[in-house]
Amino acid sequence: MAPPEPVLSLSSLEIGYRARRRRRVVLSEVSVALDRGEFACLLGPNGAGKSTLLRTLSRVQPSFAGTVSLDGDELDGLTSEDLARRLAVVLTDRVQIANLSAYELVGLGRFPHTGYFGRLGPEDHTTIEWAMEATQSGHLAHRDVTELSDGERQRVMIARALAQEPKVLLLDEPTAFLDLPSRIELTALLRRLAAERGLAILMTTHDLDLALRTADVLWLITEDGSLESGAPEDLVLNGLLEHAFSSSEVAFDRATGHFTPTPHPGRRARVTGDSLEHHWLRQALLRSGFDVTEDESGDGERKPIVCGVTSEAGDPVDRWWVTTNNEERRFTSLADLTRWLSGQESDAPHAPPATEARPAP
């Protein structure tokens, strides 16, 4: 069975911008493709060229070299009307148009199909209603655009883009102003639309955790100005994500796909157990800069402190314990435990209270 033809294809693309009659290249030799029904997230550090790439793909600015093909035709050869029928864009700009309802805003997406006078026919109204239903924004139809929350506005803007009936949808940081539940809902919506409607969707984002959990493929801009693509798991396993985002203060954990503070030299803690409490004990220690291990030895260094969760049914209050220097201390919360550990490291005079030290068993 032959592989599907990509709906968006970049070949040896070089992009950037001109400043003071000089050309600044941001990305070069970019060759990557996006298939129908594929949801891709574009990642990269600030200033790496994510927005520049989206502007180039939407023909807002020209490329320096290479080609972009949209559904088999070169992007530069398409008329504006044909481009609008094939590609839609949702930017981060907040739309503030007075006296315009959400339904009317979505209706603007029909402009490539309505001709010179822009009159909406029965088919157009059917498409608008479908787009609002697909984005779960139908209840907002009669609301003024200026009265919408950030999350509601983003749903309406995506509905407007869907009303164009494009084959490719580009979104620049659509979750930037949203709270966590709204970010998750919107990203899940985009993934569902890609799968159900055969849309090719490319979204820029800084939310690496969400991208790892939802994207079919990642486009990763590296520090040397190239673009690597692959399944999220592939980019984790080959170390590209770790190399792109880790620093002296932040480490990427390939096992979990999360970023954690880089462990402080000499801070090692041993935790054994797989309960929910043990999981969050590990997270608290990682956040506090500890290298958390299950290894009892110190690997040539000083032995790690030992932390755990009490399983004594009659002692539910002092549930967290730490053993150092053969003495055990117990705490009523992880906040108290981590404060005490920080006090031990810095010799702070006002360490948080712990229960009385007792000899370790």
RODREN-672633 format. One record per residue (C-alpha): x, y, z; residue in one letter. Coordinates in pm, whole numbers. Example, Ala and Ser with C-alpha at 12.3 -4.5 7.8 and 13.67 -1.06 7.14 Angstrom:
BEGIN
<pt c1="1230" c2="-450" c3="780" residuo="A"/>
<pt c1="1367" c2="-106" c3="714" residuo="S"/>
//
This chain:
BEGIN
<pt c1="0" c2="0" c3="0" residuo="M"/>
<pt c1="146" c2="335" c3="-107" residuo="A"/>
<pt c1="205" c2="596" c3="165" residuo="P"/>
<pt c1="-36" c2="893" c3="167" residuo="P"/>
<pt c1="57" c2="1201" c3="-32" residuo="E"/>
<pt c1="149" c2="1487" c3="202" residuo="P"/>
<pt c1="-86" c2="1781" c3="188" residuo="V"/>
<pt c1="188" c2="2023" c3="298" residuo="L"/>
<pt c1="546" c2="1970" c3="183" residuo="S"/>
<pt c1="858" c2="2182" c3="245" residuo="L"/>
<pt c1="1169" c2="2123" c3="38" residuo="S"/>
<pt c1="1508" c2="2285" c3="113" residuo="S"/>
<pt c1="1322" c2="2586" c3="253" residuo="L"/>
<pt c1="1522" c2="2887" c3="375" residuo="E"/>
<pt c1="1336" c2="3155" c3="568" residuo="I"/>
<pt c1="1405" c2="3470" c3="763" residuo="G"/>
<pt c1="1349" c2="3842" c3="737" residuo="Y"/>
<pt c1="1513" c2="4156" c3="608" residuo="R"/>
<pt c1="1634" c2="4429" c3="840" residuo="A"/>
<pt c1="1810" c2="4744" c3="723" residuo="R"/>
<pt c1="1865" c2="4603" c3="375" residuo="R"/>
<pt c1="2031" c2="4297" c3="521" residuo="R"/>
<pt c1="1893" c2="3947" c3="510" residuo="R"/>
<pt c1="1883" c2="3744" c3="830" residuo="R"/>
<pt c1="1835" c2="3371" c3="781" residuo="V"/>
<pt c1="1643" c2="3203" c3="1065" residuo="V"/>
<pt c1="1600" c2="2851" c3="927" residuo="L"/>
<pt c1="1763" c2="2680" c3="632" residuo="S"/>
<pt c1="1747" c2="2348" c3="446" residuo="E"/>
<pt c1="1408" c2="2266" c3="594" residuo="V"/>
<pt c1="1258" c2="1957" c3="431" residuo="S"/>
<pt c1="953" c2="1816" c3="607" residuo="V"/>
<pt c1="597" c2="1714" c3="524" residuo="A"/>
<pt c1="255" c2="1702" c3="689" residuo="L"/>
<pt c1="-6" c2="1439" c3="598" residuo="D"/>
<pt c1="-384" c2="1460" c3="597" residuo="R"/>
<pt c1="-532" c2="1390" c3="937" residuo="G"/>
<pt c1="-201" c2="1463" c3="1112" residuo="E"/>
<pt c1="-176" c2="1688" c3="1415" residuo="F"/>
<pt c1="173" c2="1838" c3="1449" residuo="A"/>
<pt c1="321" c2="2069" c3="1713" residuo="C"/>
<pt c1="601" c2="2310" c3="1623" residuo="L"/>
<pt c1="847" c2="2353" c3="1911" residuo="L"/>
<pt c1="1157" c2="2560" c3="1967" residuo="G"/>
<pt c1="1312" c2="2821" c3="2197" residuo="P"/>
<pt c1="1197" c2="3182" c3="2186" residuo="N"/>
<pt c1="1328" c2="3354" c3="1874" residuo="G"/>
<pt c1="1399" c2="3026" c3="1699" residuo="A"/>
<pt c1="1172" c2="3107" c3="1405" residuo="G"/>
<pt c1="838" c2="2939" c3="1480" residuo="K"/>
<pt c1="622" c2="3239" c3="1394" residuo="S"/>
<pt c1="844" c2="3323" c3="1096" residuo="T"/>
<pt c1="787" c2="2974" c3="959" residuo="L"/>
<pt c1="409" c2="3004" c3="998" residuo="L"/>
<pt c1="407" c2="3343" c3="827" residuo="R"/>
<pt c1="607" c2="3196" c3="540" residuo="T"/>
<pt c1="375" c2="2896" c3="506" residuo="L"/>
<pt c1="74" c2="3128" c3="499" residuo="S"/>
<pt c1="251" c2="3349" c3="240" residuo="R"/>
<pt c1="248" c2="3654" c3="464" residuo="V"/>
<pt c1="620" c2="3686" c3="396" residuo="Q"/>
<pt c1="833" c2="3534" c3="120" residuo="P"/>
<pt c1="1092" c2="3263" c3="163" residuo="S"/>
<pt c1="1457" c2="3310" c3="62" residuo="F"/>
<pt c1="1501" c2="2973" c3="-107" residuo="A"/>
<pt c1="1335" c2="2635" c3="-151" residuo="G"/>
<pt c1="972" c2="2549" c3="-216" residuo="T"/>
<pt c1="645" c2="2491" c3="-30" residuo="V"/>
<pt c1="381" c2="2269" c3="-189" residuo="S"/>
<pt c1="19" c2="2279" c3="-78" residuo="L"/>
<pt c1="-189" c2="1982" c3="-190" residuo="D"/>
<pt c1="51" c2="1916" c3="-476" residuo="G"/>
<pt c1="77" c2="2275" c3="-605" residuo="D"/>
<pt c1="352" c2="2526" c3="-531" residuo="E"/>
<pt c1="241" c2="2783" c3="-275" residuo="L"/>
<pt c1="371" c2="3080" c3="-475" residuo="D"/>
<pt c1="165" c2="2979" c3="-779" residuo="G"/>
<pt c1="-173" c2="2985" c3="-605" residuo="L"/>
<pt c1="-416" c2="3274" c3="-632" residuo="T"/>
<pt c1="-522" c2="3439" c3="-306" residuo="S"/>
<pt c1="-868" c2="3285" c3="-339" residuo="E"/>
<pt c1="-730" c2="2938" c3="-404" residuo="D"/>
<pt c1="-490" c2="2970" c3="-112" residuo="L"/>
<pt c1="-778" c2="3070" c3="119" residuo="A"/>
<pt c1="-973" c2="2762" c3="9" residuo="R"/>
<pt c1="-684" c2="2534" c3="100" residuo="R"/>
<pt c1="-522" c2="2696" c3="404" residuo="L"/>
<pt c1="-652" c2="2877" c3="713" residuo="A"/>
<pt c1="-457" c2="3057" c3="986" residuo="V"/>
<pt c1="-537" c2="3135" c3="1349" residuo="V"/>
<pt c1="-301" c2="3386" c3="1512" residuo="L"/>
<pt c1="-258" c2="3499" c3="1872" residuo="T"/>
<pt c1="-392" c2="3848" c3="1801" residuo="D"/>
<pt c1="-701" c2="3922" c3="2009" residuo="R"/>
<pt c1="-993" c2="4013" c3="1785" residuo="V"/>
<pt c1="-1178" c2="4316" c3="1921" residuo="Q"/>
<pt c1="-1450" c2="4412" c3="1672" residuo="I"/>
<pt c1="-1748" c2="4589" c3="1824" residuo="A"/>
<pt c1="-2103" c2="4504" c3="1718" residuo="N"/>
<pt c1="-2002" c2="4174" c3="1559" residuo="L"/>
<pt c1="-2155" c2="3851" c3="1685" residuo="S"/>
<pt c1="-1962" c2="3525" c3="1709" residuo="A"/>
<pt c1="-2180" c2="3383" c3="1431" residuo="Y"/>
<pt c1="-2096" c2="3676" c3="1203" residuo="E"/>
<pt c1="-1726" c2="3637" c3="1279" residuo="L"/>
<pt c1="-1737" c2="3269" c3="1188" residuo="V"/>
<pt c1="-1929" c2="3366" c3="875" residuo="G"/>
<pt c1="-1629" c2="3573" c3="759" residuo="L"/>
<pt c1="-1454" c2="3240" c3="703" residuo="G"/>
<pt c1="-1684" c2="3178" c3="408" residuo="R"/>
<pt c1="-1531" c2="3466" c3="206" residuo="F"/>
<pt c1="-1338" c2="3235" c3="-34" residuo="P"/>
<pt c1="-1668" c2="3067" c3="-130" residuo="H"/>
<pt c1="-1923" c2="3350" c3="-144" residuo="T"/>
<pt c1="-1803" c2="3555" c3="-441" residuo="G"/>
<pt c1="-1764" c2="3930" c3="-476" residuo="Y"/>
<pt c1="-2073" c2="4036" c3="-278" residuo="F"/>
<pt c1="-2015" c2="3794" c3="11" residuo="G"/>
<pt c1="-2377" c2="3683" c3="37" residuo="R"/>
<pt c1="-2431" c2="3372" c3="246" residuo="L"/>
<pt c1="-2649" c2="3098" c3="100" residuo="G"/>
<pt c1="-2802" c2="2791" c3="264" residuo="P"/>
<pt c1="-2481" c2="2587" c3="216" residuo="E"/>
<pt c1="-2277" c2="2861" c3="383" residuo="D"/>
<pt c1="-2507" c2="2873" c3="685" residuo="H"/>
<pt c1="-2490" c2="2494" c3="711" residuo="T"/>
<pt c1="-2109" c2="2511" c3="710" residuo="T"/>
<pt c1="-2103" c2="2788" c3="973" residuo="I"/>
<pt c1="-2333" c2="2591" c3="1201" residuo="E"/>
<pt c1="-2120" c2="2279" c3="1156" residuo="W"/>
<pt c1="-1798" c2="2471" c3="1236" residuo="A"/>
<pt c1="-1947" c2="2614" c3="1556" residuo="M"/>
<pt c1="-2082" c2="2275" c3="1656" residuo="E"/>
<pt c1="-1744" c2="2111" c3="1588" residuo="A"/>
<pt c1="-1569" c2="2362" c3="1813" residuo="T"/>
<pt c1="-1844" c2="2349" c3="2077" residuo="Q"/>
<pt c1="-1910" c2="2721" c3="2035" residuo="S"/>
<pt c1="-2267" c2="2709" c3="1904" residuo="G"/>
<pt c1="-2402" c2="2853" c3="2229" residuo="H"/>
<pt c1="-2192" c2="3164" c3="2166" residuo="L"/>
<pt c1="-2348" c2="3239" c3="1827" residuo="A"/>
<pt c1="-2535" c2="3553" c3="1935" residuo="H"/>
<pt c1="-2275" c2="3683" c3="2180" residuo="R"/>
<pt c1="-2078" c2="3995" c3="2092" residuo="D"/>
<pt c1="-1715" c2="3908" c3="2016" residuo="V"/>
<pt c1="-1590" c2="4166" c3="2267" residuo="T"/>
<pt c1="-1778" c2="3986" c3="2546" residuo="E"/>
<pt c1="-1607" c2="3650" c3="2493" residuo="L"/>
<pt c1="-1344" c2="3509" c3="2725" residuo="S"/>
<pt c1="-1003" c2="3411" c3="2585" residuo="D"/>
<pt c1="-1101" c2="3045" c3="2563" residuo="G"/>
<pt c1="-1436" c2="3123" c3="2399" residuo="E"/>
<pt c1="-1270" c2="3359" c3="2151" residuo="R"/>
<pt c1="-1016" c2="3096" c3="2049" residuo="Q"/>
<pt c1="-1292" c2="2843" c3="1982" residuo="R"/>
<pt c1="-1476" c2="3096" c3="1766" residuo="V"/>
<pt c1="-1158" c2="3184" c3="1576" residuo="M"/>
<pt c1="-1095" c2="2815" c3="1506" residuo="I"/>
<pt c1="-1457" c2="2785" c3="1391" residuo="A"/>
<pt c1="-1400" c2="3076" c3="1152" residuo="R"/>
<pt c1="-1095" c2="2895" c3="1013" residuo="A"/>
<pt c1="-1293" c2="2572" c3="975" residuo="L"/>
<pt c1="-1566" c2="2760" c3="790" residuo="A"/>
<pt c1="-1311" c2="2817" c3="513" residuo="Q"/>
<pt c1="-1311" c2="2438" c3="466" residuo="E"/>
<pt c1="-930" c2="2429" c3="438" residuo="P"/>
<pt c1="-706" c2="2129" c3="396" residuo="K"/>
<pt c1="-435" c2="2276" c3="620" residuo="V"/>
<pt c1="-484" c2="2468" c3="945" residuo="L"/>
<pt c1="-199" c2="2671" c3="1096" residuo="L"/>
<pt c1="-224" c2="2802" c3="1452" residuo="L"/>
<pt c1="27" c2="3028" c3="1626" residuo="D"/>
<pt c1="21" c2="2972" c3="2003" residuo="E"/>
<pt c1="-358" c2="2925" c3="2025" residuo="P"/>
<pt c1="-334" c2="2830" c3="2394" residuo="T"/>
<pt c1="-112" c2="3121" c3="2499" residuo="A"/>
<pt c1="-373" c2="3309" c3="2704" residuo="F"/>
<pt c1="-564" c2="3008" c3="2836" residuo="L"/>
<pt c1="-569" c2="2838" c3="3174" residuo="D"/>
<pt c1="-461" c2="2475" c3="3203" residuo="L"/>
<pt c1="-805" c2="2308" c3="3162" residuo="P"/>
<pt c1="-880" c2="2529" c3="2859" residuo="S"/>
<pt c1="-541" c2="2446" c3="2703" residuo="R"/>
<pt c1="-608" c2="2074" c3="2740" residuo="I"/>
<pt c1="-961" c2="2105" c3="2601" residuo="E"/>
<pt c1="-851" c2="2311" c3="2300" residuo="L"/>
<pt c1="-561" c2="2082" c3="2215" residuo="T"/>
<pt c1="-786" c2="1776" c3="2241" residuo="A"/>
<pt c1="-1034" c2="1951" c3="2011" residuo="L"/>
<pt c1="-766" c2="2013" c3="1748" residuo="L"/>
<pt c1="-648" c2="1654" c3="1761" residuo="R"/>
<pt c1="-1007" c2="1532" c3="1720" residuo="R"/>
<pt c1="-1068" c2="1763" c3="1423" residuo="L"/>
<pt c1="-752" c2="1642" c3="1252" residuo="A"/>
<pt c1="-854" c2="1279" c3="1289" residuo="A"/>
<pt c1="-1225" c2="1317" c3="1208" residuo="E"/>
<pt c1="-1204" c2="1571" c3="926" residuo="R"/>
<pt c1="-873" c2="1467" c3="768" residuo="G"/>
<pt c1="-728" c2="1811" c3="841" residuo="L"/>
<pt c1="-354" c2="1864" c3="849" residuo="A"/>
<pt c1="-295" c2="2084" c3="1156" residuo="I"/>
<pt c1="29" c2="2255" c3="1256" residuo="L"/>
<pt c1="31" c2="2437" c3="1591" residuo="M"/>
<pt c1="315" c2="2630" c3="1752" residuo="T"/>
<pt c1="335" c2="2592" c3="2128" residuo="T"/>
<pt c1="563" c2="2632" c3="2428" residuo="H"/>
<pt c1="373" c2="2365" c3="2620" residuo="D"/>
<pt c1="608" c2="2072" c3="2572" residuo="L"/>
<pt c1="420" c2="1844" c3="2810" residuo="D"/>
<pt c1="93" c2="1891" c3="2620" residuo="L"/>
<pt c1="267" c2="1844" c3="2285" residuo="A"/>
<pt c1="426" c2="1518" c3="2399" residuo="L"/>
<pt c1="87" c2="1384" c3="2508" residuo="R"/>
<pt c1="-124" c2="1487" c3="2208" residuo="T"/>
<pt c1="76" c2="1546" c3="1889" residuo="A"/>
<pt c1="110" c2="1282" c3="1618" residuo="D"/>
<pt c1="440" c2="1438" c3="1516" residuo="V"/>
<pt c1="670" c2="1712" c3="1647" residuo="L"/>
<pt c1="854" c2="1969" c3="1436" residuo="W"/>
<pt c1="1150" c2="2075" c3="1650" residuo="L"/>
<pt c1="1363" c2="2380" c3="1567" residuo="I"/>
<pt c1="1715" c2="2321" c3="1697" residuo="T"/>
<pt c1="1970" c2="2576" c3="1813" residuo="E"/>
<pt c1="2171" c2="2540" c3="1491" residuo="D"/>
<pt c1="1879" c2="2664" c3="1279" residuo="G"/>
<pt c1="1761" c2="2331" c3="1145" residuo="S"/>
<pt c1="1429" c2="2153" c3="1183" residuo="L"/>
<pt c1="1393" c2="1793" c3="1298" residuo="E"/>
<pt c1="1065" c2="1602" c3="1285" residuo="S"/>
<pt c1="940" c2="1273" c3="1424" residuo="G"/>
<pt c1="700" c2="1110" c3="1665" residuo="A"/>
<pt c1="725" c2="1261" c3="2016" residuo="P"/>
<pt c1="864" c2="936" c3="2153" residuo="E"/>
<pt c1="1137" c2="926" c3="1887" residuo="D"/>
<pt c1="1256" c2="1278" c3="1971" residuo="L"/>
<pt c1="1265" c2="1188" c3="2340" residuo="V"/>
<pt c1="1460" c2="866" c3="2288" residuo="L"/>
<pt c1="1717" c2="1012" c3="2047" residuo="N"/>
<pt c1="1790" c2="1297" c3="2288" residuo="G"/>
<pt c1="1688" c2="1585" c3="2058" residuo="L"/>
<pt c1="1430" c2="1729" c3="2300" residuo="L"/>
<pt c1="1670" c2="1697" c3="2591" residuo="E"/>
<pt c1="1944" c2="1875" c3="2395" residuo="H"/>
<pt c1="1710" c2="2153" c3="2278" residuo="A"/>
<pt c1="1562" c2="2250" c3="2614" residuo="F"/>
<pt c1="1791" c2="2135" c3="2896" residuo="S"/>
<pt c1="2021" c2="2384" c3="3065" residuo="S"/>
<pt c1="2246" c2="2414" c3="3367" residuo="S"/>
<pt c1="1938" c2="2473" c3="3582" residuo="E"/>
<pt c1="1684" c2="2243" c3="3416" residuo="V"/>
<pt c1="1712" c2="1875" c3="3325" residuo="A"/>
<pt c1="1483" c2="1674" c3="3097" residuo="F"/>
<pt c1="1382" c2="1333" c3="3226" residuo="D"/>
<pt c1="1350" c2="1093" c3="2932" residuo="R"/>
<pt c1="1161" c2="841" c3="3143" residuo="A"/>
<pt c1="874" c2="1079" c3="3228" residuo="T"/>
<pt c1="899" c2="1347" c3="2960" residuo="G"/>
<pt c1="910" c2="1618" c3="3229" residuo="H"/>
<pt c1="1156" c2="1894" c3="3312" residuo="F"/>
<pt c1="1294" c2="1909" c3="3665" residuo="T"/>
<pt c1="1548" c2="2133" c3="3840" residuo="P"/>
<pt c1="1903" c2="2009" c3="3793" residuo="T"/>
<pt c1="2004" c2="1816" c3="4109" residuo="P"/>
<pt c1="2236" c2="2001" c3="4344" residuo="H"/>
<pt c1="2577" c2="1839" c3="4390" residuo="P"/>
<pt c1="2565" c2="1594" c3="4680" residuo="G"/>
<pt c1="2186" c2="1598" c3="4715" residuo="R"/>
<pt c1="2081" c2="1237" c3="4680" residuo="R"/>
<pt c1="1773" c2="1067" c3="4823" residuo="A"/>
<pt c1="1663" c2="705" c3="4818" residuo="R"/>
<pt c1="1294" c2="626" c3="4791" residuo="V"/>
<pt c1="1151" c2="278" c3="4751" residuo="T"/>
<pt c1="783" c2="211" c3="4695" residuo="G"/>
<pt c1="530" c2="255" c3="4417" residuo="D"/>
<pt c1="223" c2="400" c3="4588" residuo="S"/>
<pt c1="69" c2="735" c3="4495" residuo="L"/>
<pt c1="228" c2="887" c3="4804" residuo="E"/>
<pt c1="571" c2="757" c3="4701" residuo="H"/>
<pt c1="525" c2="911" c3="4355" residuo="H"/>
<pt c1="457" c2="1257" c3="4497" residuo="W"/>
<pt c1="735" c2="1218" c3="4752" residuo="L"/>
<pt c1="973" c2="1168" c3="4459" residuo="R"/>
<pt c1="828" c2="1472" c3="4281" residuo="Q"/>
<pt c1="876" c2="1688" c3="4592" residuo="A"/>
<pt c1="1239" c2="1576" c3="4624" residuo="L"/>
<pt c1="1310" c2="1634" c3="4253" residuo="L"/>
<pt c1="1161" c2="1983" c3="4282" residuo="R"/>
<pt c1="1392" c2="2048" c3="4577" residuo="S"/>
<pt c1="1698" c2="1960" c3="4369" residuo="G"/>
<pt c1="1757" c2="1601" c3="4484" residuo="F"/>
<pt c1="1881" c2="1319" c3="4266" residuo="D"/>
<pt c1="1624" c2="1053" c3="4356" residuo="V"/>
<pt c1="1731" c2="692" c3="4335" residuo="T"/>
<pt c1="1638" c2="345" c3="4457" residuo="E"/>
<pt c1="2005" c2="252" c3="4487" residuo="D"/>
<pt c1="2119" c2="197" c3="4847" residuo="E"/>
<pt c1="2485" c2="266" c3="4776" residuo="S"/>
<pt c1="2638" c2="606" c3="4731" residuo="G"/>
<pt c1="2830" c2="518" c3="4413" residuo="D"/>
<pt c1="3152" c2="638" c3="4571" residuo="G"/>
<pt c1="2988" c2="950" c3="4713" residuo="E"/>
<pt c1="2822" c2="996" c3="5047" residuo="R"/>
<pt c1="2520" c2="772" c3="5092" residuo="K"/>
<pt c1="2183" c2="924" c3="5004" residuo="P"/>
<pt c1="1932" c2="1019" c3="5268" residuo="I"/>
<pt c1="1643" c2="776" c3="5292" residuo="V"/>
<pt c1="1283" c2="901" c3="5266" residuo="C"/>
<pt c1="955" c2="716" c3="5282" residuo="G"/>
<pt c1="589" c2="698" c3="5374" residuo="V"/>
<pt c1="472" c2="534" c3="5694" residuo="T"/>
<pt c1="230" c2="245" c3="5657" residuo="S"/>
<pt c1="132" c2="236" c3="6023" residuo="E"/>
<pt c1="-248" c2="243" c3="6043" residuo="A"/>
<pt c1="-241" c2="405" c3="6386" residuo="G"/>
<pt c1="-6" c2="688" c3="6290" residuo="D"/>
<pt c1="-181" c2="878" c3="6008" residuo="P"/>
<pt c1="-52" c2="1224" c3="6106" residuo="V"/>
<pt c1="326" c2="1188" c3="6085" residuo="D"/>
<pt c1="319" c2="997" c3="5758" residuo="R"/>
<pt c1="640" c2="1124" c3="5591" residuo="W"/>
<pt c1="982" c2="1029" c3="5728" residuo="W"/>
<pt c1="1348" c2="1099" c3="5657" residuo="V"/>
<pt c1="1645" c2="905" c3="5789" residuo="T"/>
<pt c1="1979" c2="1085" c3="5814" residuo="T"/>
<pt c1="2278" c2="991" c3="6028" residuo="N"/>
<pt c1="2087" c2="688" c3="6159" residuo="N"/>
<pt c1="1810" c2="909" c3="6297" residuo="E"/>
<pt c1="1452" c2="922" c3="6172" residuo="E"/>
<pt c1="1240" c2="1234" c3="6163" residuo="R"/>
<pt c1="871" c2="1243" c3="6080" residuo="R"/>
<pt c1="661" c2="1518" c3="5925" residuo="F"/>
<pt c1="294" c2="1594" c3="5886" residuo="T"/>
<pt c1="329" c2="1719" c3="5524" residuo="S"/>
<pt c1="567" c2="1716" c3="5230" residuo="L"/>
<pt c1="597" c2="2093" c3="5268" residuo="A"/>
<pt c1="746" c2="2046" c3="5617" residuo="D"/>
<pt c1="972" c2="1766" c3="5494" residuo="L"/>
<pt c1="1120" c2="1968" c3="5207" residuo="T"/>
<pt c1="1159" c2="2279" c3="5424" residuo="R"/>
<pt c1="1350" c2="2078" c3="5682" residuo="W"/>
<pt c1="1578" c2="1933" c3="5413" residuo="L"/>
<pt c1="1645" c2="2281" c3="5278" residuo="S"/>
<pt c1="1725" c2="2398" c3="5628" residuo="G"/>
<pt c1="1973" c2="2112" c3="5669" residuo="Q"/>
<pt c1="2147" c2="2207" c3="5346" residuo="E"/>
<pt c1="2174" c2="2575" c3="5430" residuo="S"/>
<pt c1="2206" c2="2542" c3="5808" residuo="D"/>
<pt c1="1908" c2="2771" c3="5836" residuo="A"/>
<pt c1="1843" c2="2878" c3="6196" residuo="P"/>
<pt c1="1462" c2="2859" c3="6159" residuo="H"/>
<pt c1="1400" c2="2520" c3="6002" residuo="A"/>
<pt c1="1036" c2="2407" c3="5990" residuo="P"/>
<pt c1="928" c2="2193" c3="6282" residuo="P"/>
<pt c1="946" c2="1816" c3="6269" residuo="A"/>
<pt c1="850" c2="1555" c3="6520" residuo="T"/>
<pt c1="1112" c2="1459" c3="6770" residuo="E"/>
<pt c1="1405" c2="1268" c3="6621" residuo="A"/>
<pt c1="1411" c2="900" c3="6706" residuo="R"/>
<pt c1="1670" c2="631" c3="6637" residuo="P"/>
<pt c1="1617" c2="465" c3="6304" residuo="A"/>
<pt c1="1507" c2="102" c3="6328" residuo="P"/>
//
